[in-house]
Amino acid sequence: MSVGKVYLVGAGPGSPDLLTIRAAELVKAADVIVHDRLIQEAALALARPSAERIDMGKPVGRHESRQAEINELLVREARAGKMVVRLKGGDPFVFGRGGEEAEYLAECHVPFEVVPGVSSSLAAPLSAGIAVTHRANASSVTIVTGHECDGKSRIDWGALARLETLVFLMAVHNVANIASRLIEWGRSPDTPAAMIQMAFWPEHRVVTGTLRTIADEVRAAGIQPPATLVIGEVVALRERLQALGASV
Ligand SMILES: C[S@@+](CC[C@H](N)C(=O)[O-])C[C@H]1O[C@@H](n2cnc3c(N)ncnc32)[C@H](O)[C@@H]1O
């Protein structure tokens, strides 16, 4: 049997109508769908009834072994001649480990294609009415992992503190550390900040504050992952956009 193909597909931030047309077509045609935890049922329901769905949502603390398992599974299914859709939240190459999966498939000589998706790093701020590069306030937006706040971090906090809009993913449990690092490195404690929970899901919530207050606000509101943290003057424009009638 000839080798199949793996499609590393971005599913967007949640709502199935934010799948690209290409992503929806691939889901409809797949023999096997290997998906993450944060994929809505309505997106999976596009699949043929005969398609096999494999949920590889990663349980906390087992990321490494689970990633190896996923890599092996993709190779095994493709070598069995199947069309495999690896459906990942957001964009597959934005903190989604899609790069590692692509690397492994290439090493194993398995044909693959990467299909971009709407990343939560931009869609979550938008869902809260935050224009991340609003012309008057920001000429740059920087996307950062919220996982690296310890001494081993590769992040240049001094540089980050001077940049305009900052978007942190995976930041809920580290929001206090992130805020104090930035203040330590010279960012004003009065810089506006927002945490956006589950954009484009029914559980969507937005909490706002400043660098000084955002950790307390997030804790008091009981915000849970997945959520995206936005820091910068553009956050303050949110109310103005809402007042102008933006339906976000
Ligand atoms: C492992 S990263 C994957 C990011 C994904 N590849 C993307 O481009 O959106 C997971 C993080 O993305 C953010 N995230 C994913 N979906 C989200 C959503 N619907 N609303 C807000 N943040 C979200 C959260 O910060 C979450 O911890």
The ligand as an ORCA input file, in Angstrom:
! r2SCAN-3c Opt
* xyz 0 1
  C      -0.375     25.666     23.331
  S      -0.932     27.274     22.912
  C      -1.491     26.988     21.276
  C      -1.791     28.247     20.518
  C      -2.433     27.982     19.171
  N      -1.539     27.239     18.303
  C      -2.881     29.269     18.479
  O      -2.279     29.686     17.485
  O      -3.870     29.853     18.955
  C      -2.428     27.340     23.863
  C      -2.706     28.750     24.344
  O      -3.355     29.516     23.336
  C      -4.247     30.434     23.935
  N      -5.604     30.127     23.485
  C      -5.997     29.068     22.741
  N      -7.309     29.155     22.454
  C      -7.753     30.286     23.036
  C      -9.015     30.930     23.089
  N     -10.075     30.422     22.491
  N      -9.102     32.102     23.776
  C      -8.035     32.636     24.381
  N      -6.818     32.080     24.349
  C      -6.667     30.933     23.690
  C      -4.109     30.241     25.438
  O      -3.138     31.162     25.901
  C      -3.630     28.819     25.531
  O      -2.965     28.579     26.738
*
